[in-house]
């Protein structure tokens, strides 16, 4: 697998390098590290090209030291392009299979400030993108949650099979049922179920709900079999409600380090009007998120 990692010298970008290192197979993977000197602080740039070159060299050396690869498996790329544009161009030029960028936090203001680069890369990339958030997990643990959705199962499973998951990986699969009938019988209907007609509606509601849950459980079991062995140990997680909210809550409960999910193409207007599950998870999850694009 070929990875492209974008760095900017911030602690968050080096945590992204550490996270990427957990997914690297030293025997065969290759990594390109990208940095745009245009992102340097104006005070550094004003000191002249010699200082800039020294900072760039030190930055690349720091990033290389975090990767479990020989020097001949690492390429460094420096470009004057805007970071997001340069990362996307470098990914295409190196024929990368995965782009890795860092996120600085989950607060609304931090998302807005950082988001310009990471979001532009996510929405501009045609290959999977890992947005690393927070400290990388310890060496003895990697908890990964894979999200099921019919339209993205093939793409997500195909990418998961490319990754050399470490032996300490604890993989889980989650699916969300989100229909209007999702969830147990509502209180207002339960209170009125003494009426014969309403009781019939209540019974139909419960039957539909049970049918949806059973169908999803079967789909998750089948999906689990298409994933690497690391994801076969734990039973699938079935939850009901808003997909973004439920995935984020489950990830926190399971102390997940990485969420792996598909990203279907949608327009900025669609995202603004109704949002999207991947956008919600990317914005609000406490952990790293790896998005696999799905062809429309």
Secondary structure in CASP SS format (residue, H / E / C, confidence):
PFRMAT SS
TARGET T0000
AUTHOR 0000-0000-0000
METHOD secondary structure of the structure
MODEL  1
X C 1.00
X E 1.00
X E 1.00
X E 1.00
X E 1.00
X E 1.00
X C 1.00
X C 1.00
X C 1.00
X C 1.00
X H 1.00
X H 1.00
X H 1.00
X H 1.00
X H 1.00
X H 1.00
X H 1.00
X H 1.00
X H 1.00
X H 1.00
X H 1.00
X H 1.00
X C 1.00
X C 1.00
X C 1.00
X C 1.00
X C 1.00
X C 1.00
X C 1.00
X E 1.00
X E 1.00
X E 1.00
X E 1.00
X E 1.00
X E 1.00
X C 1.00
X H 1.00
X H 1.00
X H 1.00
X C 1.00
X C 1.00
X H 1.00
X H 1.00
X H 1.00
X H 1.00
X C 1.00
X C 1.00
X C 1.00
X H 1.00
X H 1.00
X H 1.00
X H 1.00
X H 1.00
X H 1.00
X H 1.00
X H 1.00
X H 1.00
X H 1.00
X H 1.00
X H 1.00
X H 1.00
X H 1.00
X H 1.00
X H 1.00
X C 1.00
X C 1.00
X C 1.00
X C 1.00
X C 1.00
X C 1.00
X H 1.00
X H 1.00
X H 1.00
X E 1.00
X E 1.00
X E 1.00
X E 1.00
X E 1.00
X C 1.00
X C 1.00
X C 1.00
X C 1.00
X H 1.00
X H 1.00
X H 1.00
X H 1.00
X H 1.00
X H 1.00
X H 1.00
X H 1.00
X H 1.00
X H 1.00
X H 1.00
X H 1.00
X C 1.00
X C 1.00
X C 1.00
X E 1.00
X E 1.00
X E 1.00
X E 1.00
X E 1.00
X E 1.00
X C 1.00
X C 1.00
X C 1.00
X C 1.00
X H 1.00
X H 1.00
X H 1.00
X H 1.00
X H 1.00
X H 1.00
X H 1.00
X H 1.00
X H 1.00
X H 1.00
X H 1.00
X H 1.00
X H 1.00
X H 1.00
X H 1.00
X H 1.00
X H 1.00
X C 1.00
X C 1.00
X C 1.00
X E 1.00
X E 1.00
X E 1.00
X E 1.00
X E 1.00
X E 1.00
X C 1.00
X C 1.00
X C 1.00
X C 1.00
X C 1.00
X C 1.00
X C 1.00
X C 1.00
X E 1.00
X E 1.00
X E 1.00
X E 1.00
X E 1.00
X E 1.00
X C 1.00
X C 1.00
X H 1.00
X H 1.00
X H 1.00
X H 1.00
X H 1.00
X H 1.00
X H 1.00
X H 1.00
X H 1.00
X H 1.00
X H 1.00
X H 1.00
X H 1.00
X C 1.00
X C 1.00
X C 1.00
X C 1.00
X C 1.00
X C 1.00
X E 1.00
X E 1.00
X E 1.00
X E 1.00
X E 1.00
X E 1.00
X E 1.00
X E 1.00
X E 1.00
X C 1.00
X C 1.00
X C 1.00
X C 1.00
X C 1.00
X C 1.00
X C 1.00
X C 1.00
X C 1.00
X H 1.00
X H 1.00
X H 1.00
X H 1.00
X H 1.00
X C 1.00
X C 1.00
X C 1.00
X C 1.00
X H 1.00
X H 1.00
X H 1.00
X H 1.00
X H 1.00
X H 1.00
X H 1.00
X H 1.00
X H 1.00
X H 1.00
X H 1.00
X H 1.00
X H 1.00
X H 1.00
X H 1.00
X H 1.00
X H 1.00
X H 1.00
X H 1.00
X H 1.00
X H 1.00
X H 1.00
X H 1.00
X H 1.00
X H 1.00
X H 1.00
X H 1.00
X H 1.00
X H 1.00
X H 1.00
X C 1.00
X C 1.00
X C 1.00
X H 1.00
X H 1.00
X H 1.00
X C 1.00
X C 1.00
X C 1.00
X C 1.00
X C 1.00
X E 1.00
X E 1.00
X E 1.00
X E 1.00
X C 1.00
X C 1.00
X H 1.00
X H 1.00
X H 1.00
X H 1.00
X H 1.00
X H 1.00
X H 1.00
X H 1.00
X H 1.00
X H 1.00
X H 1.00
X C 1.00
X C 1.00
X C 1.00
X C 1.00
X E 1.00
X E 1.00
X E 1.00
X E 1.00
X E 1.00
X E 1.00
X E 1.00
X C 1.00
X C 1.00
X C 1.00
X H 1.00
X H 1.00
X H 1.00
X H 1.00
X H 1.00
X H 1.00
X H 1.00
X C 1.00
X C 1.00
X H 1.00
X H 1.00
X H 1.00
X H 1.00
X H 1.00
X H 1.00
X H 1.00
X H 1.00
X C 1.00
X C 1.00
X C 1.00
X E 1.00
X E 1.00
X E 1.00
X E 1.00
X E 1.00
X E 1.00
X E 1.00
X C 1.00
X C 1.00
END
